[in-house]
Every structure is written in C-alpha cells, then in structure tokens.
C-alpha cells in the first residue's frame, strides 16, 4: 500500500461509529488525475483509499478521520454519511469518459482491502453500498459494470436470491426497509444498478420486488 495523504479531511464527530463502507468510481480519465484532485484543497473532495486499475492501493485519509466522499447522502435513516463511513475510490473513467469493466486485479485488491475494513469496524453487510445507493439523484457510481456479486461471495455486502410472488406495489416499502430514501429521484434505478445490473430501467416491476424480498430475507 502506498500513502499520499490528502488535506481534505476533518475529525469525526465524537462518539460517531464507523459503520458504512461506500464504494465509488473516480469518473476521471486517469488514476493520476483523480489522486491530484483528491489532494487539491480547492476541490474539497477526498476518500480514504483509491485503487488504480493495476491494483495499487493508495491511502489518502486515515480511517479515524472523516474524508469528503459521500456529500449529500442518506442510508438507513442517517444523512450526510461522511461522518460515519469509509470511502474507497476505484479508478475508472465512468459514464462520462468511457465506462469500462473493473479489472480483475483491481477487484482482487478491493476485496482484500474491504475485507479488512468491514472486519475492523464490524460494518454490517447491509451497509456496504455504492455512491448511487446513498445519493441516487446525483450519482451512478460504481455503476452496473461493478461486480457486487463477487464482493458478496467474499463476505462483503449482500447478494440476493430472488423470492417469488413479489408485489410491485410493495417495492417502495421494501426499499425503505432496506435503507434507501425511496422518494428521491432515481432510487429504483440505483437499486437495480446494484442488484439487477442487466436491466436498469427504474421500473418497480415484479422482478425488482422479488429481488427486494430475497434481499430482506438475508439482511443483517
């Protein structure tokens, strides 16, 4: 692991737990550009870690400090999640600059890092989220090409087996129970981007309801 400390951080509120892991893509053309931005005081953005396409992990902010990666956000009743989360950026050009799959070596490095983080802070699996999950009206990352299932198989986060007979009318209620701010624009699409990446249409259909019901069956 390399270290390139960013000035863009602050102390966490006293007594605030670290109980959320947020995954991002950088959305910039190169990892170098992303690191430069996260270390620029004028940008007012940062993350705790950044992993480049070759699997190199760079630590930017100590975990005990608050990094500025989540912005306006919501999960399970909590807002502005910087204070209680760890943020990991994955170098990827994102939807704006030519979104591509995440390389295997990058995913392997992420699994090693995230496994240690969730174990160290006892982060619930339900609280391993993407930026789009906590800010669906603003963000799409890490996006539909990110392999959430592989993470879940490594014990990081959840991946549901669909239930049967799900009712689309229950989608909002189930999403709220799981943790989403359901009335925010793009919330259904954010859920699908995470748990049904093959079809992200924002429609609360029966398949979406079945996935949510299966997810709630295994949620911690």
N, C-alpha and C positions, 0 to 999 in steps of 0.2 A: 504494500500500500504506500502511495505517495502522499505528501502533505503540501497543500497550497492554501494557506489559511486566508479566509475572506474577512474583511472588516464588517461585512453586512450581517450582523448578528446582535443579540442582546440577551440579557439574563431572562430565564424563565420565571414566571410568577411563583412566588414561594408556595410550596406545597402542591403545585400542579403536577399530576402524574404524566409520564410519557407513555401513552397507550394507543397511539395511532402511527402506522407506517404509511407514508404517501409516496407513490411511485409516479415519476414524470418522464417525459422525453424532453430533451433540450430544445427541440424545434429550431435549431440553428444549423448552418451549413457544415460546421466542423466542431469537434470537441474543444479545440483551442479557442474558438470564438466564444463558446459557451463558458469556458473557465474564465476567460478575460472579463466577460460581462458579470459573472457572479462574484468577481473580485473587485469590481469597479464600484466605489462608494456611490457614484451618481446613479447607478442602476437600481439600487435599493432592493436587489434580489439576491438570493443565495440558496444553497441546500447544504445538507450535512455531508453528502458524498456525491461524486459524479463518476460514472463508469464509462470509459470510452469503448469504441467498437472492438478494440483488441482485448478488452477485459481488464485494463488497468484501472484500479480504484484510486481516486484522489479524495482525500479528506479535506473538506473546506471549513467546516464548523464543528467544534466539539459537540458531542451528543448532549452534554449537560446545558448547552446554550440553545437559544431559540434562533433557528435560521428562518429566512424570509422566503418561503417557497409556496405556501398554500394560499395566501391572500384571503380575499373574502370567501368564506367556505363554511360548510355545515356537515356534520356527521353525528348521528345518534343523539341529537339534542344539543350538541356543542357547536359554537360558531367560532370563526377565526382560529383555525386549528394550528397555527404556527406554535402556539404556546404549549401544546401537548403532543406534538408529532415529531417524527424523524422524516426528513425528506431525502430521497435518492433520485438523482437525475441520470437518465440513460442517454448517451449521445446518439441522436437520431435526428435527421433533418425535419421530421414531422410532416404534417399535412401541407404546410406552406411551401416547403423546399424539396419535396420528392420523397414522401414517406416510404420507408423500406422495412422489411422484417429485421428483427433484432438478431444479430449473430449469436451462434451457439456459445462462443467463448464469452460473450458479454452476459448472456443469461446464466452461464455457469458461475461467473464472478458474482452476479447479483444474488444467486441462491446462497452462496457461501456467506456473503455479507448480510443479507436479510435474515438468514437463519440465526446468526449470532445476535442480531439486533432484537428479533422477536423473543428470543430466549432470555436475553439480558434484561429486557424491560417487561417481560411477560405480557406482550401485546396480544390481545385476543385475535383469533383468526378473522373474525368479522371486521376487525379494524385495519386490515391490510387492504388498502384502497388505491385507486388511481386518482389523479388530479381531477379527471372528469366526473368521478363519483361524488366528490365533495364540492365541485363547482361546475355543474353541468351546463349552465347557461353561458359559461365563459371558456371552458376548456374541453379538449378532446383527448388529451394525453393520459396514459401512454398509447391509447388507441387500439383499434381492432386487430392489429397485427401482433400485439403483445401476447405472450403465451401464459395467460393466467392459470391454465390447467396444469402446466408443468410446475409452476410455483406451488400450487395446492398439493400436487403429488409429492413435493418435497417438504410438506408440512407448513407452508407459508400461505395463509389465506385459505379460501374455500372454493370448491367447485362442485356444483350440484348435479345429482341425478334427477331428471325431471320427474315430478309426480304426475298423476293422471287426473283428468277431470277438472283442471284448474278453471276458475271463472274469471274472465277478463274484467268483470266488474269489481273484483277484489284486488286488482293489481295495485292501485294506489294505496290501499290499506296495508298490503303486504310489503310494498316498498318502504312505507313509513316505518313499519315494524322492524324491517331490516336495518334502516339507518338513513335512508335518503330524505331530502327535503322535496317532497313529492310535487309541490305546487310550483317548483322552479322550472322554467323552460328548459327542455332537453333532458329531464330526469329519466324518462323511459328509455330514450336513446342511450344515455350513459349506462344504464343497467345492461342494455343489450350489448353495448360495446365491450363491456366487461364479461358478461356471461353468455351472450349469443352473438359472437363476432361475425358469424356468417351472414347475418341479416340485421342491419342496424337501420330500422325504419321509423322508430319512435311510436309504433302502433302497439297499444296494450292488448295483444291478441292472446289466444289460448296457450300458445307455446310459451310466451312470456310468463303467463300465470303459472303454468306447470313448472317452469324453472324457479320461479319465486317460491312456490310451495315446497319444492325439493330443497331449496336453499334454507328456508326457515326450519326444515326438519333437522338440519345438521348445524345450525348456527349456534355459536357459543354465547 
